[in-house]
Amino acid sequence: MNHKIAVIYQSYYDTTKQYAKWISKELGADLIERNMVLLSTLNKYDLVIYGGGLYVGGIIGVDLFSKSSVSRFVIFTVGLADPKDTDYAKAMTKSFPNQSNQPLQSFHFRGGIDYSKLSFMHRNLMKLLGKMVAKKPLPELTSENKAILETYGKRVNFTDKSSIEPLVSFVKEVLK
């Protein structure tokens, strides 16, 4: 591939970073941490792939696309719930409310959590969230709710390199 690709990511606890590294390597793309991005240089890329964790119902760091003139981009999210059982429509709508600035495609990967490494704020947020979810009747639990209950207080890692294949194939097809 003779196209310039950037894989940009924002990761608090490294699972999004791991996926970004795998994708970057597979596509021969530049790997850039979100806080190191210079908006003025993004136009040199034929395609931007952005990865962000799911927090409070949205994707961290996607404000990058409202601040830049990048029009060809792909999104991947990383969250605790199993993507096979999760509806990401609300998170995508919240993260990309402007109908004219939408990703070409979005992909969703399963991350992990290590409660011993959570910041004070995130640990307390998860504690509050866990208490709220625990009060819900079982039939009302979403896949995200179930993941919170199943992993609460634990160290789990669901990252899987093979799950990036659909994203890699999509990018290769778009840039043919």
C-alpha positions in Angstrom: 0.0 0.0 0.0 1.3 3.4 -1.0 -1.1 5.4 1.1 -0.3 7.5 4.1 -2.3 6.3 7.1 -2.3 7.5 10.7 -3.5 5.5 13.6 -4.3 7.9 16.4 -5.4 6.7 19.8 -6.3 7.8 23.3 -5.9 5.2 26.0 -6.1 5.5 29.7 -5.2 1.9 30.7 -3.5 0.6 27.5 -6.0 -1.7 25.9 -6.8 0.9 23.2 -3.1 1.5 22.8 -2.6 -2.2 22.2 -5.2 -2.3 19.4 -3.7 0.8 17.9 -0.3 -0.8 17.8 -1.6 -3.9 16.2 -3.5 -2.0 13.5 -0.6 0.3 12.8 1.8 -2.6 12.4 -0.6 -4.5 10.1 -1.2 -1.4 7.8 2.3 0.2 8.0 0.7 3.3 9.4 2.1 6.1 11.6 1.1 5.6 15.3 0.3 8.8 17.1 -1.0 9.3 20.6 -4.0 11.7 20.7 -2.3 14.3 22.8 0.6 14.5 20.4 -1.5 15.2 17.3 -1.0 18.4 15.4 -4.2 19.2 13.6 -2.2 21.0 10.9 -0.5 17.7 9.9 -3.6 15.5 9.6 -4.3 16.5 6.0 -1.1 14.8 4.8 -2.8 11.4 5.5 -5.1 9.6 3.0 -6.9 8.0 5.9 -7.0 8.5 9.6 -7.9 5.6 12.0 -8.9 6.8 15.4 -9.2 4.6 18.5 -10.8 5.6 21.7 -12.1 4.0 24.8 -15.8 4.1 25.7 -16.4 6.3 28.7 -19.7 7.7 30.0 -21.5 6.7 26.9 -19.2 8.3 24.4 -15.8 7.8 22.7 -12.9 9.7 24.3 -10.9 12.1 22.1 -13.2 12.2 19.1 -13.4 16.0 19.4 -10.4 15.7 17.1 -12.8 15.4 14.1 -14.8 18.4 15.0 -11.6 20.5 15.2 -9.9 19.3 12.0 -10.8 19.1 8.4 -10.2 15.3 8.2 -13.0 13.8 6.1 -11.8 10.2 5.5 -11.6 8.4 8.9 -12.4 5.1 10.5 -13.2 4.7 14.2 -12.6 1.9 16.6 -13.8 1.8 20.1 -12.6 -0.3 23.0 -14.9 -1.2 25.9 -15.5 -3.7 28.6 -18.6 -5.3 27.1 -18.6 -8.0 24.4 -19.1 -6.2 21.0 -21.2 -9.1 19.7 -23.9 -8.3 22.3 -23.6 -4.5 22.5 -25.5 -1.8 20.7 -23.2 1.2 20.0 -25.7 3.4 18.3 -26.1 5.8 21.2 -22.3 6.1 21.7 -21.8 6.8 18.0 -24.6 9.4 17.9 -23.2 11.1 21.0 -19.7 11.1 19.7 -20.6 12.2 16.1 -23.7 14.4 16.4 -22.8 16.3 13.2 -24.3 14.4 10.3 -21.8 15.8 7.8 -18.7 14.5 9.7 -19.2 10.8 10.1 -16.6 8.0 10.0 -16.5 5.8 6.9 -17.0 2.8 9.2 -16.7 2.0 12.9 -15.4 -1.1 14.6 -15.7 -2.2 18.2 -13.2 -4.2 20.3 -13.3 -5.7 23.7 -10.7 -4.3 26.1 -10.2 -5.0 29.8 -9.9 -3.5 33.2 -7.6 -3.6 36.1 -9.2 -2.1 39.2 -5.8 -1.8 40.9 -4.6 0.6 38.2 -7.7 2.8 38.0 -7.4 6.5 38.9 -9.2 7.7 42.0 -11.9 9.3 39.8 -12.4 6.2 37.6 -12.4 3.8 40.6 -15.1 5.9 42.3 -17.1 6.2 39.0 -17.0 2.4 38.6 -18.0 1.9 42.2 -21.0 4.2 41.7 -21.8 2.5 38.4 -21.5 -0.9 40.0 -24.0 0.0 42.7 -26.5 1.4 40.3 -26.3 -1.6 38.0 -26.6 -4.1 40.9 -30.0 -2.5 41.7 -31.4 -3.2 38.3 -33.7 -6.2 37.8 -31.9 -9.0 35.8 -34.1 -8.7 32.7 -33.2 -5.0 32.4 -29.4 -5.5 32.3 -27.6 -4.6 29.1 -24.5 -6.3 28.0 -22.5 -3.4 29.4 -24.3 -3.8 32.7 -23.5 -7.5 32.8 -19.8 -6.8 32.0 -19.6 -4.3 34.9 -21.0 -6.8 37.3 -18.9 -9.8 36.1 -15.6 -7.9 36.2 -16.2 -5.6 39.1 -13.0 -5.3 41.3 -11.1 -7.7 39.0 -8.3 -7.6 36.6 -9.4 -8.9 33.2 -8.0 -8.5 29.7 -10.2 -9.5 26.7 -7.9 -8.0 24.0 -7.7 -10.2 20.9 -5.4 -9.4 18.0 -7.6 -11.4 15.5 -10.5 -9.0 16.1 -8.7 -6.2 14.1 -9.0 -8.2 10.9 -12.3 -6.7 9.7 -10.9 -3.2 10.2 -7.6 -4.0 8.4 -9.5 -5.6 5.5 -11.9 -2.6 5.3 -9.0 -0.1 5.2 -7.2 -2.1 2.5 -10.3 -2.2 0.4 -11.0 1.6 0.8 -7.5 2.4 -0.2 -7.3 0.1 -3.3 
